[in-house]
């Protein structure tokens, strides 16, 4: 009888625990984080569709030559998981890159426009899951 009561309450507690943890799906959690992770949201720069958009334009003068530069966010709908994590993990440095003399704007904006978020692995996985499944859940 004691075994039965123990098994009964264990089953109830486990079911309750599973139920309490499922109030929000991974997709919903990812969407919530995409729309407002901490501070400025992903959607502000990458857009509702996550395909990227123009963020700002500026003029840079170098050696008396004017360069019209544009900062544009990337399309992140088809980003690989590895690139996604590398971009968002503030502990990982962007690889060094050499630029040609005519790539002034690219050199100025390379690695400087993406804010660093201190998201957990679970949060990063949820955002990535959301991006990869947006079309399925519409």
Number of C-alpha atoms within 10 A of each C-alpha: 6 7 7 9 10 11 12 11 11 12 12 12 12 11 12 12 11 11 10 10 10 10 9 10 11 17 19 16 17 23 21 15 20 26 17 14 19 12 8 13 16 22 19 16 19 21 18 12 14 20 15 19 17 13 13 10 11 10 11 14 10 9 5 7 7 10 15 11 16 15 18 16 20 15 14 18 17 11 14 12 14 8 10 16 16 15 18 16 17 14 10 10 10 12 8 8 8 8 13 8 7 9 11 16 17 14 15 14 14 14 15 10 13 14 14 12 15 14 15 10 11 12 17 22 17 22 25 22 18 23 20 17 13 14 9 7 8 5
